Amino acid sequence: MRVGILTLALAASGCGAGVAHEAPVESPAECGIYGPPHETGHVQNAALDEVSGIVASRAHPGVLWAHNDSGDGPRLFAIDAAGGASRGEWVLEGASARDWEDVAIEVIDDAPDRLWIGDVGDNGARNGRIPARDSVVVLRVDEPEPLPSQEAQEAARPLAFDTIVLRYPDRPRDAEAIAIDPASGDLLVLAKEDAGASDVFVARAPFAGGEVRMLELLATIDLASMITATDVSPDGRELIVRTYRDVSWWRRDDDEGWADALARPALLVPHADEPQGEAIAFTARGDGYYTISEGDHPPIWLTVRCPRAGSAD
């Protein structure tokens, strides 16, 4: 199934202006689904200069987990969403770090939440200039305890992990976007294509560390630009997909699967004008989303959902 994009007109009437992180928002009645983005701070850790993936902690509201693009080692960073202060670094010693591209979160009852890090980039599959990968890897870690910001300059701490190997059903793909569906526990992987439609794949829960899984084709979407990140809202109802050009948004109905929801046109929602935007994540409350670009001390942008906004389906 291939879908296009339906542009959503939103009133830029100051909706969400001056909003503190994760706080309720006062917005004018004419505000659309999301208001205009506003800056919450800058990434203060100079080592985090090629942000490729972010996700909001559920257990520690106000903390974003982040990592760099290819070229860095297997490091995970915690930062404050408001202000951008460092909250620590962790290293996955011995882990694959060929091309980390996105990070997702799995909420687990009576245990630490789990972070999924997608070593799923494969430029060779897309441009043919280097050999494509036979498989890609997702690394899973129990969410560590973020450090107080005043202690966050300590040396990186070790972090245990396990892996799940992923293979595509037809041919290798480049991908920069993964997400965990909280409703099912399924892993979504969105392919990145230079032009035309992109395939959305799924690996069904449950998962066991060390296993090899074959991805299933779920849907095909055409966003007219390369997909660089994605996330599913904490309630499992909304999906955002970032490209270099836009942010697209879907909402699914009760008891509806993502295949059916993605068959509908996406809505375009507001985003900041960033030089190389490759990271997006819903807030822990699900009432907005963050974006961060690559670069030296990049700004952290928050786009907040307008109160009383409908589903716009």
ChimeraX attribute file (.defattr): number of C-alpha atoms within 10 A of each C-alpha:
attribute: neighborCount
match mode: 1-to-1
recipient: residues
	/A:1	14
	/A:2	15
	/A:3	16
	/A:4	17
	/A:5	16
	/A:6	13
	/A:7	12
	/A:8	17
	/A:9	13
	/A:10	17
	/A:11	15
	/A:12	15
	/A:13	15
	/A:14	14
	/A:15	28
	/A:16	26
	/A:17	17
	/A:18	12
	/A:19	18
	/A:20	12
	/A:21	18
	/A:22	18
	/A:23	10
	/A:24	15
	/A:25	18
	/A:26	13
	/A:27	20
	/A:28	15
	/A:29	12
	/A:30	13
	/A:31	22
	/A:32	24
	/A:33	22
	/A:34	24
	/A:35	27
	/A:36	24
	/A:37	24
	/A:38	21
	/A:39	18
	/A:40	20
	/A:41	18
	/A:42	20
	/A:43	25
	/A:44	18
	/A:45	21
	/A:46	12
	/A:47	15
	/A:48	25
	/A:49	19
	/A:50	25
	/A:51	27
	/A:52	28
	/A:53	33
	/A:54	32
	/A:55	29
	/A:56	29
	/A:57	24
	/A:58	18
	/A:59	13
	/A:60	12
	/A:61	15
	/A:62	16
	/A:63	23
	/A:64	26
	/A:65	25
	/A:66	25
	/A:67	28
	/A:68	25
	/A:69	23
	/A:70	17
	/A:71	11
	/A:72	16
	/A:73	19
	/A:74	21
	/A:75	21
	/A:76	23
	/A:77	22
	/A:78	28
	/A:79	28
	/A:80	25
	/A:81	25
	/A:82	20
	/A:83	16
	/A:84	22
	/A:85	20
	/A:86	26
	/A:87	23
	/A:88	25
	/A:89	26
	/A:90	18
	/A:91	17
	/A:92	20
	/A:93	14
	/A:94	10
	/A:95	16
	/A:96	16
	/A:97	23
	/A:98	18
	/A:99	24
	/A:100	29
	/A:101	28
	/A:102	35
	/A:103	33
	/A:104	28
	/A:105	29
	/A:106	23
	/A:107	19
	/A:108	12
	/A:109	7
	/A:110	6
	/A:111	9
	/A:112	15
	/A:113	17
	/A:114	18
	/A:115	24
	/A:116	25
	/A:117	27
	/A:118	27
	/A:119	26
	/A:120	28
	/A:121	27
	/A:122	27
	/A:123	19
	/A:124	15
	/A:125	20
	/A:126	18
	/A:127	13
	/A:128	10
	/A:129	9
	/A:130	11
	/A:131	11
	/A:132	18
	/A:133	17
	/A:134	13
	/A:135	17
	/A:136	23
	/A:137	22
	/A:138	22
	/A:139	23
	/A:140	21
	/A:141	18
	/A:142	18
	/A:143	21
	/A:144	16
	/A:145	12
	/A:146	22
	/A:147	16
	/A:148	13
	/A:149	15
	/A:150	11
	/A:151	12
	/A:152	19
	/A:153	14
	/A:154	11
	/A:155	11
	/A:156	15
	/A:157	14
	/A:158	12
	/A:159	16
	/A:160	15
	/A:161	17
	/A:162	16
	/A:163	20
	/A:164	18
	/A:165	17
	/A:166	19
	/A:167	19
	/A:168	17
	/A:169	11
	/A:170	10
	/A:171	11
	/A:172	19
	/A:173	25
	/A:174	22
	/A:175	31
	/A:176	30
	/A:177	31
	/A:178	32
	/A:179	29
	/A:180	27
	/A:181	27
	/A:182	18
	/A:183	11
	/A:184	11
	/A:185	19
	/A:186	17
	/A:187	22
	/A:188	25
	/A:189	27
	/A:190	28
	/A:191	27
	/A:192	27
	/A:193	21
	/A:194	13
	/A:195	11
	/A:196	12
	/A:197	20
	/A:198	23
	/A:199	19
	/A:200	23
	/A:201	22
	/A:202	22
	/A:203	20
	/A:204	16
	/A:205	12
	/A:206	9
	/A:207	14
	/A:208	11
	/A:209	13
	/A:210	11
	/A:211	11
	/A:212	16
	/A:213	17
	/A:214	16
	/A:215	19
	/A:216	17
	/A:217	18
	/A:218	19
	/A:219	20
	/A:220	20
	/A:221	22
	/A:222	20
	/A:223	25
	/A:224	18
	/A:225	18
	/A:226	22
	/A:227	26
	/A:228	27
	/A:229	32
	/A:230	32
	/A:231	28
	/A:232	26
	/A:233	23
	/A:234	23
	/A:235	11
	/A:236	17
	/A:237	22
	/A:238	20
	/A:239	23
	/A:240	23
	/A:241	24
	/A:242	26
	/A:243	23
	/A:244	17
	/A:245	17
	/A:246	20
	/A:247	22
	/A:248	23
	/A:249	21
	/A:250	22
	/A:251	22
	/A:252	19
	/A:253	13
	/A:254	7
	/A:255	7
	/A:256	11
	/A:257	12
	/A:258	21
	/A:259	16
	/A:260	13
	/A:261	19
	/A:262	23
	/A:263	16
	/A:264	19
	/A:265	20
	/A:266	26
	/A:267	19
	/A:268	20
	/A:269	20
	/A:270	19
	/A:271	23
	/A:272	21
	/A:273	13
	/A:274	17
	/A:275	12
	/A:276	17
	/A:277	25
	/A:278	27
	/A:279	30
	/A:280	30
	/A:281	31
	/A:282	26
	/A:283	26
	/A:284	21
	/A:285	16
	/A:286	19
	/A:287	19
	/A:288	22
	/A:289	24
	/A:290	25
	/A:291	27
	/A:292	28
	/A:293	24
	/A:294	20
	/A:295	17
	/A:296	16
	/A:297	20
	/A:298	22
	/A:299	22
	/A:300	22
	/A:301	25
	/A:302	31
	/A:303	26
	/A:304	30
	/A:305	22
	/A:306	24
	/A:307	20
	/A:308	11
	/A:309	13
	/A:310	9
	/A:311	12
	/A:312	10
	/A:313	12
